[in-house]
């Protein structure tokens, strides 16, 4: 999956697969997580957020099933 850099103290890169509704995030520390069944609007909200790290920690991380991939 293609990930794009994002300006954040928490996130380094983010990517989204609309067909699979899969959000992939690479954290600043290097770990990569995939979040399952994430609507496209949630990905767009992450990109548009004043603080993408805060949005990730409050809206995505606690609300979607995930798996660590690296």
Secondary structure, 3 states (H helix, E strand, C coil): CCCEECCCCCEEEEEEECCCCEEEEEECCCCEEEECCCCHHHHHHHHHCCCHHHHHHHHHCCCCCEEECC
